[in-house]
Amino acid sequence: MNCKFFKTMKHLNLIRIAGISALLIVVFQAVFAQEGRKSPVPDEKKQKIKAHKIAYITERLQLTPQEAEKFWPVYNEHEAIMEKFHKEFRKSHMFEPSDIDVMSDDDAHKLISDHFQHEQQAFDIRKEFIGKLGGVIPAKKILMLMEAEKDFKVELMRKVTGRNEPPPPGDRELMRNPE
């Protein structure tokens, strides 16, 4: 395998993570917009989710104490940046599904354009973060992190939807290779 293959795979994985993140943002925005625009997840639950995510990532990456000491500040900074970035976007681009009916095509095009611009900016921030991690943990652990984050989101969505059981064997492979 040559280096070009790995660069292509890395690029595809970054795009996949950006897409999954954008999808989750849209899903959570749509679901929680109906609750009177209050915070979708109470602070106590956010803290529990964050603690679970830290434990999940730590276990999956098997970070050494030296790696963990360097990794978590970079990771936490990135998470704070992304949370603020998405929160600001949601605040300025929040709409109810019923708003679509009365929206002009120009307004709809603007929202679509803004959405794609937001996704590109999120991708660029993520790419910069992955670059920073290159000096903190080995490339293999960066790939492991990408997989762990994806798996954590799937696990979280299963819990939110009440499907706590793990995916059936082969289900994950089917998701990767649908053919």
C-alpha positions in Angstrom: 0.0 0.0 0.0 1.3 3.4 -0.9 1.2 6.7 1.0 -1.4 8.1 -1.4 -3.9 5.3 -0.4 -3.5 6.2 3.3 -4.0 9.9 2.5 -7.1 9.1 0.6 -8.5 6.9 3.4 -7.7 9.6 6.0 -9.5 12.2 3.9 -12.5 9.9 3.5 -12.6 9.2 7.2 -12.5 12.9 8.0 -15.3 13.6 5.5 -17.3 10.7 7.0 -16.8 12.1 10.6 -17.8 15.6 9.4 -20.9 14.2 7.7 -21.9 12.2 10.8 -21.3 15.2 13.0 -23.4 17.4 10.7 -26.2 14.8 10.6 -26.2 14.6 14.4 -26.4 18.4 14.7 -29.4 18.5 12.3 -31.1 15.6 14.1 -30.6 17.1 17.5 -31.6 20.5 16.2 -34.8 19.2 14.7 -35.7 17.0 17.7 -35.0 19.6 20.4 -36.3 22.6 18.5 -39.8 21.3 19.3 -39.1 21.7 23.1 -39.4 25.4 23.2 -35.8 26.2 22.2 -34.5 25.2 25.7 -31.2 23.5 26.1 -31.5 20.0 24.5 -29.6 18.2 27.3 -29.6 19.4 30.9 -26.1 20.2 32.3 -26.1 17.1 34.6 -26.8 14.8 31.6 -24.1 16.6 29.6 -21.6 16.0 32.3 -22.5 12.3 32.5 -22.2 12.0 28.7 -18.9 13.8 28.7 -17.6 11.5 31.5 -18.7 8.4 29.7 -17.1 9.7 26.5 -13.8 10.4 28.3 -13.8 6.8 29.7 -14.8 5.4 26.4 -12.0 7.1 24.4 -9.4 6.5 27.1 -10.2 2.8 27.1 -10.3 2.5 23.3 -7.1 4.4 22.7 -5.2 2.8 25.6 -3.4 6.1 26.2 -0.2 6.0 28.3 -0.1 8.5 31.2 2.3 10.6 29.1 0.0 10.6 26.1 -3.1 11.3 28.2 -1.4 14.3 29.8 -0.8 15.8 26.3 -3.9 14.5 24.6 -6.7 15.6 26.9 -5.9 19.3 26.9 -5.8 19.4 23.1 -9.0 17.2 22.8 -10.9 19.3 25.4 -9.9 22.6 23.7 -11.1 21.2 20.3 -14.4 20.0 21.9 -15.0 23.5 23.4 -14.3 25.2 20.1 -16.6 22.9 18.2 -19.4 23.2 20.8 -19.2 27.0 20.6 -19.0 26.9 16.8 -22.1 24.8 16.5 -24.0 26.7 19.2 -23.5 30.0 17.4 -24.6 28.5 14.1 -27.7 26.9 15.6 -28.6 30.2 17.3 -28.4 32.2 14.1 -29.9 29.5 11.8 -32.7 28.0 14.0 -36.0 27.4 12.4 -39.1 25.3 12.9 -40.1 22.8 10.2 -43.3 24.8 9.7 -41.1 27.8 8.8 -40.1 26.0 5.6 -43.7 26.4 4.2 -43.6 30.2 4.4 -39.9 30.6 3.5 -38.9 32.0 0.1 -36.7 30.0 -2.2 -34.0 32.7 -1.8 -34.1 32.2 2.0 -34.0 28.5 1.6 -31.0 28.7 -0.7 -29.3 31.0 1.8 -29.9 28.5 4.6 -28.6 25.6 2.4 -25.5 27.6 1.4 -24.9 28.6 5.1 -25.3 24.9 6.1 -22.6 23.8 3.6 -20.3 26.6 4.6 -20.8 25.6 8.2 -19.9 22.0 7.4 -16.8 23.1 5.5 -15.7 25.3 8.4 -16.3 22.4 10.8 -14.3 20.1 8.5 -11.4 22.7 8.5 -11.4 23.0 12.3 -11.4 19.2 12.6 -8.5 18.9 10.1 -6.5 21.4 12.1 -7.3 19.5 15.3 -6.1 16.2 13.7 -2.9 18.0 12.7 -2.3 19.1 16.3 -2.8 15.6 17.5 0.0 14.4 15.2 2.5 15.8 17.6 0.7 14.3 20.6 -0.2 10.7 19.8 0.8 8.3 17.1 -1.1 8.2 13.8 -2.6 4.8 14.6 -4.1 6.2 17.8 -5.5 9.1 15.8 -7.3 6.6 13.6 -8.4 4.8 16.7 -9.8 8.0 18.1 -11.7 8.7 14.9 -13.3 5.2 15.1 -13.9 5.6 18.9 -15.7 8.9 18.4 -17.9 7.4 15.6 -18.7 4.3 17.7 -19.5 6.5 20.7 -22.0 8.5 18.7 -23.6 5.3 17.5 -23.8 4.0 21.1 -25.2 7.4 22.3 -27.8 7.4 19.6 -28.8 3.8 20.5 -29.3 4.8 24.1 -31.2 7.9 23.2 -33.6 5.9 21.0 -33.9 3.2 23.7 -32.0 0.6 21.8 -29.3 -0.2 24.4 -28.3 -3.5 22.9 -25.1 -3.7 20.9 -25.4 -3.9 17.1 -25.8 -7.4 15.8 -22.5 -9.1 14.7 -21.6 -8.1 11.2 -23.9 -5.0 11.4 -20.9 -2.7 11.7 -19.2 -4.4 8.7 -22.4 -4.1 6.7 -22.4 -0.3 7.5 -18.8 -0.1 6.2 -19.3 -2.2 3.1 -22.9 -2.1 2.1 -22.3 -4.1 -1.1 
